[in-house]
Amino acid sequence: MGRMEEIWGGDCLEFKPERWISNKGELGDVSPYRFTAFNAGPRACIGKELAMVEMKAVGAAVIWNYSLQVVENHPILPSNSIVLHMKHGLKFVLFTWPDAYKRPFSWPKSRDYAWFKNLPFKKLCEVKKTHNWVRLEGDLLVFPDGGTSFRKGVKGYVDEIKRFVPLRSGSIRTVLDVGCGVSYELLLV
């Protein structure tokens, strides 16, 4: 049942964890009769809740303490079995953080600051010092105005574009700045 096209649709053989996630980003409510790994009805698996808690705890601990990278070109396929698992396992490289590594700042502070020890590239600050993009202040890399390379910040840049592309209707207009290698889609009202 776990791979039946009649139940799951044409992409039933694809590894798609998002099947179980709702539009709100929460664990979706899928009928246990559609996926019988923990069984359903009066004979449901008594260990399901414990298994889910253990999975979340181990996953959170690994993600918090390590950096993961899936091995390139590793086949990700389901096994033909009553118990759902991956045919070849999930191979990945586990990186530990360097000794000097500090946890990044949370959003929105991470838009403006990064620990220098995590990105020890002083040359970047020297090359970009006249661009108002990044500067070194103590043990922090500081990105003024969110790390833009615009002397007057993003707002000044958008105001400048409005000067050249007047828009009175309030519709969306796409402006592409190819000079800096970054494109912007702006709502010019």
Backbone as a printed PyTorch tensor [residue, N CA C, xyz], in Angstrom:
tensor([[[  0.8110,  -1.2050,   0.0000],
         [  0.0000,   0.0000,   0.0000],
         [  0.8500,   1.2630,   0.0000]],

        [[  2.0140,   1.2010,   0.6090],
         [  2.8390,   2.3980,   0.7490],
         [  3.3320,   2.9710,  -0.5590]],

        [[  3.2460,   2.1850,  -1.6400],
         [  3.7160,   2.6760,  -2.9380],
         [  2.6760,   2.4660,  -4.0410]],

        [[  1.4060,   2.3930,  -3.6710],
         [  0.3560,   2.1600,  -4.6610],
         [ -0.0670,   3.4610,  -5.3200]],

        [[ -0.0240,   3.4910,  -6.6310],
         [ -0.3740,   4.6890,  -7.3900],
         [ -1.8240,   5.1050,  -7.1220]],

        [[ -2.7280,   4.1430,  -6.9190],
         [ -4.1300,   4.4620,  -6.6740],
         [ -4.3150,   5.2690,  -5.3800]],

        [[ -3.4210,   5.0660,  -4.4250],
         [ -3.5290,   5.7650,  -3.1420],
         [ -2.7390,   7.0680,  -3.1440]],

        [[ -1.5040,   7.0390,  -3.6640],
         [ -0.5910,   8.1670,  -3.5290],
         [ -0.4410,   9.0010,  -4.7840]],

        [[ -0.9120,   8.5340,  -5.9350],
         [ -0.7940,   9.3020,  -7.1690],
         [  0.3870,   8.8530,  -8.0020]],

        [[  0.5860,   9.5230,  -9.1380],
         [  1.6080,   9.1560, -10.1060],
         [  3.0290,   9.2230,  -9.6020]],

        [[  3.2810,   9.9880,  -8.5510],
         [  4.6410,  10.1150,  -8.0230],
         [  4.8540,   9.2160,  -6.8090]],

        [[  4.1090,   8.1180,  -6.7250],
         [  4.1330,   7.2480,  -5.5430],
         [  5.5010,   6.6370,  -5.2640]],

        [[  6.3600,   6.4950,  -6.2710],
         [  7.6750,   5.8850,  -6.0560],
         [  8.7510,   6.9010,  -5.6950]],

        [[  8.4100,   8.1950,  -5.7320],
         [  9.3800,   9.2490,  -5.4090],
         [  9.4720,   9.4450,  -3.9020]],

        [[ 10.6800,   9.7400,  -3.4430],
         [ 10.9080,  10.0640,  -2.0330],
         [ 10.4850,  11.5170,  -1.8340]],

        [[  9.3430,  11.7430,  -1.2120],
         [  8.7990,  13.0830,  -1.0400],
         [  8.3280,  13.2840,   0.3970]],

        [[  9.2310,  13.6740,   1.2920],
         [  8.8250,  13.8870,   2.6890],
         [  7.7260,  14.9320,   2.8300]],

        [[  7.6210,  15.8490,   1.8630],
         [  6.6100,  16.9010,   1.9570],
         [  5.1790,  16.3620,   1.8890]],

        [[  5.0000,  15.0950,   1.5210],
         [  3.6670,  14.4810,   1.5440],
         [  3.0670,  14.5560,   2.9400]],

        [[  3.9190,  14.5170,   3.9390],
         [  3.4700,  14.4350,   5.3250],
         [  3.4090,  15.7930,   6.0020]],

        [[  3.6920,  16.8680,   5.2460],
         [  3.7390,  18.2050,   5.8310],
         [  2.5910,  19.0340,   5.2760]],

        [[  1.8240,  19.6700,   6.1450],
         [  0.6760,  20.4720,   5.7280],
         [  1.1420,  21.7940,   5.1380]],

        [[  0.2120,  22.5620,   4.5780],
         [  0.5400,  23.8830,   4.0200],
         [  1.0410,  24.8440,   5.0850]],

        [[  0.7140,  24.5700,   6.3440],
         [  1.1620,  25.4130,   7.4490],
         [  2.5600,  25.0260,   7.9340]],

        [[  3.1530,  23.9830,   7.3280],
         [  4.4830,  23.5360,   7.7310],
         [  4.4580,  22.5740,   8.9080]],

        [[  3.2850,  22.0660,   9.2460],
         [  3.1570,  21.1320,  10.3590],
         [  3.0300,  19.7170,   9.8150]],

        [[  3.2010,  18.7410,  10.7070],
         [  3.0360,  17.3520,  10.3170],
         [  1.5930,  17.1490,   9.8950]],

        [[  1.4050,  16.7050,   8.6610],
         [  0.0610,  16.5660,   8.0980],
         [ -0.7230,  15.4400,   8.7490]],

        [[ -2.0340,  15.5310,   8.6450],
         [ -2.9160,  14.5150,   9.2020],
         [ -3.3000,  13.5610,   8.0840]],

        [[ -2.5530,  12.4660,   7.9510],
         [ -2.7990,  11.4740,   6.9200],
         [ -3.4340,  10.2570,   7.5770]],

        [[ -4.4650,   9.7390,   6.9600],
         [ -5.1640,   8.5760,   7.5130],
         [ -4.1800,   7.4140,   7.7130]],

        [[ -4.2110,   6.7780,   8.8800],
         [ -3.3270,   5.6370,   9.1190],
         [ -3.6500,   4.4550,   8.2030]],

        [[ -4.8200,   4.4700,   7.5800],
         [ -5.1760,   3.3930,   6.6580],
         [ -4.4940,   3.5590,   5.3060]],

        [[ -3.9620,   4.7590,   5.0190],
         [ -3.2280,   4.9870,   3.7740],
         [ -1.7880,   4.5250,   3.8870]],

        [[ -1.2600,   4.5630,   5.0890],
         [  0.1390,   4.2010,   5.3040],
         [  0.1840,   3.3050,   6.5410]],

        [[  0.4400,   2.0410,   6.3430],
         [  0.2410,   1.0780,   7.4290],
         [  1.5060,   0.7100,   8.2160]],

        [[  2.5380,   1.5200,   8.1430],
         [  3.7710,   1.1700,   8.8680],
         [  3.5150,   0.9950,  10.3610]],

        [[  2.5940,   1.7980,  10.9350],
         [  2.2700,   1.6700,  12.3530],
         [  0.9130,   1.0060,  12.5570]],

        [[  0.3500,   0.4790,  11.4780],
         [ -0.9470,  -0.1710,  11.4920],
         [ -2.0300,   0.8560,  11.7780]],

        [[ -3.2760,   0.4130,  11.9070],
         [ -4.3890,   1.3280,  12.1130],
         [ -5.4880,   0.6140,  12.8620]],

        [[ -6.4690,   1.3840,  13.3190],
         [ -7.6110,   0.7960,  14.0050],
         [ -7.2580,   0.3120,  15.3920]],

        [[ -7.9910,  -0.7030,  15.8940],
         [ -7.7790,  -1.1650,  17.2710],
         [ -6.4290,  -1.8440,  17.4810]],

        [[ -5.7650,  -2.2240,  16.3930],
         [ -4.4670,  -2.8890,  16.5500],
         [ -3.3140,  -1.9650,  16.1380]],

        [[ -3.4590,  -0.6840,  16.3800],
         [ -2.3980,   0.2740,  16.0460],
         [ -1.1660,  -0.0030,  16.9070]],

        [[ -0.0270,   0.3290,  16.4010],
         [  1.2440,   0.0830,  17.0850],
         [  1.3210,   0.9140,  18.3650]],

        [[  1.5370,   0.2570,  19.4870],
         [  1.6040,   0.9880,  20.7570],
         [  2.8940,   1.8020,  20.8720]],

        [[  3.8810,   1.5090,  20.0280],
         [  5.1470,   2.2300,  20.0850],
         [  5.2380,   3.4090,  19.1310]],

        [[  4.1540,   3.7200,  18.4120],
         [  4.1980,   4.7890,  17.3960],
         [  4.6130,   6.1380,  17.9990]],

        [[  3.9570,   6.5430,  19.0740],
         [  4.2550,   7.8540,  19.6680],
         [  5.6920,   7.9230,  20.1660]],

        [[  6.1620,   6.8500,  20.8010],
         [  7.5480,   6.8150,  21.2720],
         [  8.5100,   6.8830,  20.0910]],

        [[  8.2020,   6.1370,  19.0200],
         [  9.0560,   6.1660,  17.8260],
         [  9.1330,   7.5640,  17.2350]],

        [[  8.0070,   8.2750,  17.2100],
         [  7.9890,   9.6370,  16.6570],
         [  8.8030,  10.5950,  17.5370]],

        [[  8.6700,  10.4800,  18.8480],
         [  9.4370,  11.3330,  19.7650],
         [ 10.9300,  11.0470,  19.6280]],

        [[ 11.3000,   9.7660,  19.5770],
         [ 12.7120,   9.4020,  19.4250],
         [ 13.2720,   9.9380,  18.1130]],

        [[ 12.5000,   9.8070,  17.0400],
         [ 12.9550,  10.2890,  15.7290],
         [ 13.2150,  11.8030,  15.7760]],

        [[ 12.2980,  12.5400,  16.3620],
         [ 12.4510,  14.0010,  16.4440],
         [ 13.6420,  14.3810,  17.3240]],

        [[ 13.8080,  13.6910,  18.4480],
         [ 14.9030,  14.0130,  19.3700],
         [ 16.2570,  13.7380,  18.7290]],

        [[ 16.3960,  12.5910,  18.0960],
         [ 17.6740,  12.2460,  17.4550],
         [ 17.9380,  13.1990,  16.2900]],

        [[ 16.9170,  13.4400,  15.4670],
         [ 17.0800,  14.3640,  14.3380],
         [ 17.5000,  15.7490,  14.7910]],

        [[ 16.8330,  16.2750,  15.8120],
         [ 17.1670,  17.6080,  16.3290],
         [ 18.5890,  17.6480,  16.8890]],

        [[ 18.9940,  16.6090,  17.6230],
         [ 20.3450,  16.5800,  18.1960],
         [ 21.4150,  16.5420,  17.1090]],

        [[ 21.1890,  15.7440,  16.0740],
         [ 22.1710,  15.6510,  14.9820],
         [ 22.2560,  16.9720,  14.2310]],

        [[ 21.1070,  17.5430,  13.8900],
         [ 21.1060,  18.7990,  13.1270],
         [ 21.7060,  19.9390,  13.9400]],

        [[ 21.4690,  19.9520,  15.2620],
         [ 21.9970,  21.0240,  16.1120],
         [ 23.5200,  20.9370,  16.2540]],

        [[ 24.0460,  19.7190,  16.3130],
         [ 25.4640,  19.5490,  16.6140],
         [ 26.3710,  19.3190,  15.4120]],

        [[ 25.7990,  19.0320,  14.2590],
         [ 26.6130,  18.6990,  13.0910],
         [ 26.0830,  19.3800,  11.8380]],

        [[ 26.9440,  19.4250,  10.8470],
         [ 26.5420,  19.8520,   9.5140],
         [ 26.4840,  18.5960,   8.6510]],

        [[ 25.3990,  18.4200,   7.9180],
         [ 25.1950,  17.2150,   7.1250],
         [ 25.2530,  17.5260,   5.6360]],

        [[ 25.8020,  16.6000,   4.8880],
         [ 25.7990,  16.7280,   3.4290],
         [ 25.5760,  15.3400,   2.8350]],

        [[ 24.4850,  15.1840,   2.0620],
         [ 24.1870,  13.8960,   1.4400],
         [ 25.2840,  13.5870,   0.4300]],

        [[ 25.7220,  12.3400,   0.4100],
         [ 26.7630,  11.9040,  -0.5220],
         [ 26.2480,  12.0940,  -1.9540]],

        [[ 27.0560,  12.7290,  -2.7680],
         [ 26.6700,  13.0360,  -4.1400],
         [ 26.3930,  11.7590,  -4.9380]],

        [[ 25.3450,  11.7890,  -5.7350],
         [ 24.9200,  10.6840,  -6.6090],
         [ 24.5080,   9.4180,  -5.8580]],

        [[ 24.2030,   9.5410,  -4.5850],
         [ 23.7320,   8.3820,  -3.8200],
         [ 22.2680,   8.1320,  -4.1720]],

        [[ 21.9080,   6.8970,  -4.5910],
         [ 20.5140,   6.6320,  -4.9690],
         [ 19.5880,   6.6220,  -3.7530]],

        [[ 18.5090,   7.3590,  -3.8420],
         [ 17.5340,   7.4150,  -2.7670],
         [ 16.2740,   6.7120,  -3.2590]],

        [[ 16.1090,   5.4500,  -2.8310],
         [ 15.0000,   4.6210,  -3.2890],
         [ 14.3870,   3.8790,  -2.1020]],

        [[ 13.0590,   3.6310,  -2.1400],
         [ 12.4650,   2.8280,  -1.0790],
         [ 12.7800,   1.3600,  -1.2900]],

        [[ 12.7930,   0.5960,  -0.2020],
         [ 13.0090,  -0.8470,  -0.3090],
         [ 11.6680,  -1.5390,  -0.5340]],

        [[ 11.6940,  -2.7150,  -1.0800],
         [ 10.4840,  -3.5210,  -1.2260],
         [ 10.3500,  -4.3790,   0.0270]],

        [[  9.6340,  -3.8530,   0.9900],
         [  9.5570,  -4.5060,   2.2860],
         [  8.2760,  -4.0910,   2.9970]],

        [[  7.8670,  -4.8630,   3.9770],
         [  6.7080,  -4.4730,   4.7890],
         [  7.0620,  -3.2640,   5.6330]],

        [[  8.2750,  -3.2230,   6.1520],
         [  8.7450,  -2.0910,   6.9460],
         [  9.3820,  -1.0880,   5.9950]],

        [[  8.9350,   0.1580,   6.0600],
         [  9.4280,   1.1720,   5.1320],
         [ 10.8290,   1.6310,   5.5420]],

        [[ 11.7930,   1.3950,   4.6960],
         [ 13.1280,   1.9490,   4.8800],
         [ 13.7580,   2.1330,   3.5050]],

        [[ 14.8860,   2.8090,   3.4710],
         [ 15.5380,   3.1230,   2.2000],
         [ 16.3380,   1.9260,   1.7100]],

        [[ 16.2530,   1.6780,   0.4170],
         [ 16.9050,   0.5140,  -0.1800],
         [ 18.4150,   0.5010,   0.0730]],

        [[ 19.0600,   1.6400,  -0.0760],
         [ 20.5160,   1.7270,   0.0910],
         [ 20.8950,   2.5630,   1.3100]],

        [[ 19.9260,   2.8170,   2.1880],
         [ 20.1920,   3.6870,   3.3230],
         [ 20.3440,   5.1270,   2.8600]],

        [[ 20.6010,   6.0080,   3.7860],
         [ 20.8570,   7.4070,   3.4390],
         [ 22.2940,   7.7100,   3.8280]],

        [[ 23.1610,   7.7840,   2.8310],
         [ 24.5740,   8.0410,   3.1080],
         [ 24.8180,   9.5430,   3.0760]],

        [[ 25.4650,  10.0140,   4.1120],
         [ 25.8240,  11.4240,   4.1640],
         [ 27.1240,  11.5810,   4.9280]],

        [[ 27.7340,  12.7360,   4.7190],
         [ 28.9710,  13.0760,   5.4150],
         [ 28.5740,  13.9570,   6.5960]],

        [[ 29.1070,  13.6450,   7.7450],
         [ 28.8160,  14.3680,   8.9660],
         [ 30.0240,  15.2270,   9.3180]],

        [[ 29.8270,  16.5260,   9.3620],
         [ 30.9110,  17.4480,   9.6940],
         [ 30.6780,  17.9960,  11.0920]],

        [[ 31.7150,  17.9960,  11.8970],
         [ 31.6010,  18.6610,  13.1990],
         [ 31.9850,  20.1210,  12.9980]],

        [[ 31.4540,  20.9700,  13.8400],
         [ 31.7960,  22.3840,  13.7450],
         [ 33.2240,  22.5880,  14.2560]],

        [[ 33.9660,  23.5340,  13.6820],
         [ 35.3220,  23.8250,  14.1850],
         [ 35.2640,  24.2620,  15.6510]],

        [[ 36.3730,  24.1090,  16.3660],
         [ 36.4100,  24.4610,  17.7890],
         [ 36.0100,  25.9100,  18.0430]],

        [[ 36.4060,  26.8100,  17.1660],
         [ 36.1310,  28.2320,  17.3810],
         [ 34.7210,  28.6370,  16.9330]],

        [[ 33.9600,  27.7080,  16.3610],
         [ 32.6460,  28.0170,  15.8030],
         [ 31.6730,  28.4900,  16.8790]],

        [[ 30.9160,  29.5320,  16.5460],
         [ 29.8750,  30.0250,  17.4430],
         [ 28.5380,  29.8910,  16.7260]],

        [[ 27.4890,  29.6310,  17.4680],
         [ 26.1610,  29.5090,  16.8830],
         [ 25.7980,  30.8180,  16.1780]],

        [[ 25.2270,  30.7340,  14.9650],
         [ 24.8430,  31.9560,  14.2510],
         [ 23.7380,  32.7030,  14.9920]],

        [[ 23.6120,  33.9750,  14.6840],
         [ 22.5470,  34.7890,  15.2490],
         [ 21.2140,  34.3510,  14.6430]],

        [[ 20.1390,  34.5600,  15.3740],
         [ 18.7990,  34.2680,  14.8670],
         [ 18.3490,  35.3980,  13.9570]],

        [[ 17.3990,  35.0860,  13.0740],
         [ 16.8060,  36.1050,  12.2100],
         [ 15.9650,  37.0310,  13.0810]],

        [[ 15.9610,  38.3190,  12.8850],
         [ 16.5600,  39.0630,  11.7750],
         [ 17.9780,  39.5510,  12.0550]],

        [[ 18.4970,  39.2780,  13.2570],
         [ 19.8470,  39.7470,  13.5920],
         [ 20.8990,  39.1420,  12.6650]],

        [[ 20.6440,  37.9120,  12.1690],
         [ 21.6100,  37.2430,  11.2800],
         [ 21.7520,  37.9640,   9.9420]],

        [[ 20.7900,  38.8190,   9.6030],
         [ 20.8820,  39.6100,   8.3760],
         [ 21.9880,  40.6610,   8.5120]],

        [[ 22.2550,  41.1020,   9.7350],
         [ 23.1850,  42.2050,   9.9590],
         [ 24.5270,  41.7990,  10.5630]],

        [[ 24.5940,  40.5960,  11.1740],
         [ 25.8170,  40.2030,  11.8770],
         [ 26.1580,  38.7370,  11.6300]],

        [[ 27.4550,  38.4380,  11.6360],
         [ 27.9490,  37.0590,  11.6200],
         [ 29.2340,  37.0450,  12.4410]],

        [[ 29.4970,  35.9330,  13.0980],
         [ 30.7340,  35.8110,  13.8650],
         [ 31.9100,  35.6850,  12.9030]],

        [[ 32.9380,  36.4870,  13.1020],
         [ 34.1140,  36.4550,  12.2340],
         [ 34.7930,  35.0840,  12.2780]],

        [[ 34.8130,  34.4390,  13.4450],
         [ 35.4670,  33.1260,  13.5560],
         [ 34.7890,  32.0750,  12.6690]],

        [[ 33.4960,  32.2670,  12.3740],
         [ 32.7880,  31.3440,  11.4900],
         [ 33.1130,  31.6020,  10.0220]],

        [[ 33.5070,  32.8140,   9.7010],
         [ 33.8410,  33.2150,   8.3250],
         [ 35.1310,  34.0270,   8.3460]],

        [[ 36.2580,  33.4200,   8.6620],
         [ 37.4900,  34.1790,   8.8740],
         [ 38.1490,  34.6540,   7.5650]],

        [[ 37.4820,  35.5740,   6.8740],
         [ 37.9840,  36.0620,   5.5900],
         [ 38.1360,  37.5770,   5.6520]],

        [[ 39.2370,  38.0240,   6.2540],
         [ 39.4910,  39.4480,   6.4180],
         [ 39.6290,  40.1530,   5.0720]],

        [[ 40.1300,  39.4340,   4.0770],
         [ 40.3370,  40.0040,   2.7350],
         [ 39.0150,  40.5420,   2.1620]],

        [[ 37.9080,  39.8520,   2.4500],
         [ 36.5990,  40.2870,   1.9750],
         [ 36.2800,  41.6860,   2.5000]],

        [[ 36.5860,  41.9290,   3.7610],
         [ 36.3370,  43.2420,   4.3540],
         [ 37.2170,  44.3050,   3.7060]],

        [[ 38.4460,  43.9470,   3.3780],
         [ 39.3600,  44.9050,   2.7510],
         [ 38.9120,  45.2560,   1.3340]],

        [[ 38.5330,  44.2430,   0.5660],
         [ 38.1250,  44.4670,  -0.8270],
         [ 36.8270,  45.2610,  -0.8900]],

        [[ 35.8910,  44.9900,   0.0320],
         [ 34.5620,  45.6070,  -0.0170],
         [ 34.4070,  46.8240,   0.8940]],

        [[ 35.5030,  47.3410,   1.4570],
         [ 35.3620,  48.4090,   2.4470],
         [ 34.7450,  49.6870,   1.8900]],

        [[ 34.9160,  49.9650,   0.6120],
         [ 34.3250,  51.1850,   0.0360],
         [ 32.8970,  50.9540,  -0.4570]],

        [[ 32.4170,  49.7240,  -0.4080],
         [ 31.0800,  49.4150,  -0.9250],
         [ 29.9970,  49.4250,   0.1460]],

        [[ 30.3710,  49.6420,   1.4040],
         [ 29.4170,  49.6100,   2.5030],
         [ 28.6860,  48.2700,   2.5590]],

        [[ 29.3960,  47.1840,   2.2640],
         [ 28.7770,  45.8670,   2.2100],
         [ 29.0780,  45.0640,   3.4630]],

        [[ 30.3420,  45.0450,   3.8770],
         [ 30.7190,  44.3050,   5.0750],
         [ 31.9300,  44.9750,   5.7160]],

        [[ 31.9530,  44.9550,   7.0510],
         [ 33.1260,  45.4670,   7.7690],
         [ 33.3270,  44.6250,   9.0240]],

        [[ 34.5550,  44.6170,   9.4820],
         [ 34.9090,  43.8540,  10.6690],
         [ 34.8860,  44.7880,  11.8680]],

        [[ 34.0970,  44.4350,  12.8890],
         [ 34.0250,  45.2060,  14.1260],
         [ 34.2350,  44.2410,  15.2850]],

        [[ 35.4570,  44.2330,  15.8330],
         [ 35.7720,  43.3020,  16.9060],
         [ 35.7310,  41.8710,  16.3930]],

        [[ 34.8940,  41.0390,  17.0070],
         [ 34.7960,  39.6490,  16.5540],
         [ 33.5570,  39.4110,  15.6850]],

        [[ 33.0030,  40.5080,  15.1370],
         [ 31.8090,  40.4080,  14.3010],
         [ 32.0460,  40.9030,  12.8800]],

        [[ 31.4230,  40.2410,  11.9240],
         [ 31.2960,  40.7990,  10.5820],
         [ 29.9630,  41.5410,  10.5880]],

        [[ 29.9750,  42.7980,  10.2180],
         [ 28.7720,  43.6200,  10.2350],
         [ 28.3780,  43.9120,   8.7940]],

        [[ 27.1080,  43.6560,   8.4690],
         [ 26.5830,  43.9110,   7.1350],
         [ 25.6200,  45.0880,   7.2320]],

        [[ 26.1160,  46.3110,   6.9570],
         [ 25.2410,  47.4810,   7.0780],
         [ 24.0600,  47.3590,   6.1210]],

        [[ 22.8920,  47.7010,   6.6090],
         [ 21.6620,  47.6830,   5.8080],
         [ 21.4240,  46.3130,   5.1900]],

        [[ 21.6770,  45.2480,   5.9570],
         [ 21.4050,  43.8980,   5.4790],
         [ 22.4230,  43.3600,   4.5000]],

        [[ 23.6030,  43.9500,   4.4370],
         [ 24.6420,  43.4220,   3.5620],
         [ 24.5170,  43.8380,   2.1160]],

        [[ 23.9480,  45.0010,   1.9030],
         [ 23.8220,  45.4640,   0.5210],
         [ 25.1100,  46.1390,   0.0910]],

        [[ 25.3020,  46.2550,  -1.2000],
         [ 26.4820,  46.9670,  -1.6900],
         [ 26.0850,  48.3450,  -2.2040]],

        [[ 24.9740,  48.8730,  -1.7070],
         [ 24.4870,  50.1760,  -2.1600],
         [ 24.8500,  51.2370,  -1.1300]],

        [[ 25.4660,  52.2830,  -1.5970],
         [ 25.9500,  53.3180,  -0.6770],
         [ 24.8290,  53.9180,   0.1720]],

        [[ 23.6270,  54.0230,  -0.3910],
         [ 22.5080,  54.6030,   0.3490],
         [ 21.5590,  53.5340,   0.8720]],

        [[ 21.9980,  52.2660,   0.8780],
         [ 21.1610,  51.1790,   1.3610],
         [ 20.1210,  50.7600,   0.3250]],

        [[ 19.3400,  49.7420,   0.6770],
         [ 18.3490,  49.2040,  -0.2530],
         [ 17.2890,  50.2520,  -0.5690]],

        [[ 16.7930,  50.9710,   0.4440],
         [ 15.7530,  51.9740,   0.2100],
         [ 16.2360,  53.0380,  -0.7640]],

        [[ 17.4750,  53.4870,  -0.5910],
         [ 18.0240,  54.4770,  -1.5120],
         [ 18.1430,  53.9220,  -2.9260]],

        [[ 18.4890,  52.6520,  -3.0240],
         [ 18.6100,  51.9990,  -4.3260],
         [ 17.2470,  51.9010,  -5.0150]],

        [[ 16.2290,  51.4920,  -4.2510],
         [ 14.8720,  51.3990,  -4.8100],
         [ 14.3750,  52.7760,  -5.2190]],

        [[ 14.6410,  53.7920,  -4.3980],
         [ 14.2340,  55.1600,  -4.7600],
         [ 14.9000,  55.5970,  -6.0640]],

        [[ 16.1660,  55.2200,  -6.2340],
         [ 16.8880,  55.5570,  -7.4600],
         [ 16.2560,  54.8750,  -8.6720]],

        [[ 15.8870,  53.6010,  -8.5170],
         [ 15.2280,  52.8930,  -9.6240],
         [ 13.8950,  53.5550,  -9.9510]],

        [[ 13.1510,  53.9710,  -8.9350],
         [ 11.8620,  54.6380,  -9.1650],
         [ 12.0430,  55.9100, -10.0000]],

        [[ 13.1680,  56.5600,  -9.8140],
         [ 13.4380,  57.7790, -10.5870],
         [ 13.5570,  57.4660, -12.0740]],

        [[ 14.1910,  56.3330, -12.3920],
         [ 14.4220,  55.9690, -13.7900],
         [ 13.2430,  55.2080, -14.4060]],

        [[ 12.4800,  54.5210, -13.5870],
         [ 11.3550,  53.7390, -14.0890],
         [ 10.0950,  54.2360, -13.3770]],

        [[  9.5810,  55.4090, -13.8040],
         [  8.3940,  55.9290, -13.1170],
         [  7.2020,  55.0050, -13.3400]],

        [[  6.4620,  54.7670, -12.2860],
         [  5.3240,  53.8680, -12.3670],
         [  4.1930,  54.5050, -11.5750]],

        [[  3.1520,  54.8870, -12.2410],
         [  2.0540,  55.5820, -11.5770],
         [  0.8640,  54.6630, -11.2940]],

        [[  0.7840,  53.5270, -11.9720],
         [ -0.3970,  52.6680, -11.8530],
         [ -0.3810,  51.8080, -10.5940]],

        [[  0.7490,  51.6010,  -9.9820],
         [  0.8460,  50.7410,  -8.8110],
         [  0.9850,  49.2770,  -9.1510]],

        [[  1.1350,  48.9410, -10.4330],
         [  1.3030,  47.5370, -10.8230],
         [  2.7190,  47.0830, -10.5260]],

        [[  2.8910,  45.7640, -10.6140],
         [  4.2290,  45.2080, -10.3930],
         [  5.0340,  45.3730, -11.6720]],

        [[  6.2480,  45.7880, -11.5110],
         [  7.1430,  45.9750, -12.6510],
         [  8.4470,  45.3050, -12.2810]],

        [[  9.0210,  44.5300, -13.1670],
         [ 10.2860,  43.8660, -12.8690],
         [ 11.4220,  44.7150, -13.3880]],

        [[ 12.3820,  44.9670, -12.5180],
         [ 13.5740,  45.7040, -12.8930],
         [ 14.7390,  44.7630, -12.6680]],

        [[ 15.5490,  44.5820, -13.6660],
         [ 16.6750,  43.6710, -13.5560],
         [ 17.9660,  44.4720, -13.5610]],

        [[ 18.7160,  44.3610, -12.4730],
         [ 20.0190,  45.0140, -12.3770],
         [ 21.0640,  43.9430, -12.6400]],

        [[ 21.6600,  43.9680, -13.8130],
         [ 22.6490,  42.9460, -14.1510],
         [ 24.0690,  43.4100, -13.8600]],

        [[ 24.2270,  44.6350, -13.4410],
         [ 25.5610,  45.1660, -13.1890],
         [ 26.2450,  44.5520, -11.9930]],

        [[ 25.4690,  44.1160, -10.9900],
         [ 26.0970,  43.5700,  -9.7870],
         [ 25.9120,  42.0630,  -9.6770]],

        [[ 25.3130,  41.4520, -10.6730],
         [ 25.1420,  40.0080, -10.6460],
         [ 23.9680,  39.5480,  -9.8140]],

        [[ 23.1350,  40.4650,  -9.3950],
         [ 21.9610,  40.1370,  -8.5920],
         [ 20.7460,  40.7460,  -9.2810]],

        [[ 19.6540,  40.0110,  -9.3070],
         [ 18.4420,  40.5760,  -9.8950],
         [ 17.4330,  40.8780,  -8.8050]],

        [[ 16.6370,  41.8840,  -9.0110],
         [ 15.6410,  42.3040,  -8.0390],
         [ 14.2960,  42.4160,  -8.7250]],

        [[ 13.2510,  41.9420,  -8.0900],
         [ 11.9000,  42.1850,  -8.5630],
         [ 11.2850,  43.1080,  -7.5350]],

        [[ 10.8680,  44.2680,  -7.9730],
         [ 10.4350,  45.2980,  -7.0510],
         [  8.9680,  45.6590,  -7.2820]],

        [[  8.2790,  45.9630,  -6.2070],
         [  6.9410,  46.5050,  -6.3090],
         [  7.0970,  48.0080,  -6.2050]],

        [[  6.9410,  48.6700,  -7.3110],
         [  7.1040,  50.1210,  -7.3190],
         [  5.7100,  50.7420,  -7.2520]],

        [[  5.4010,  51.3420,  -6.1320],
         [  4.0580,  51.8940,  -5.9580],
         [  4.1100,  53.3970,  -5.9390]]])
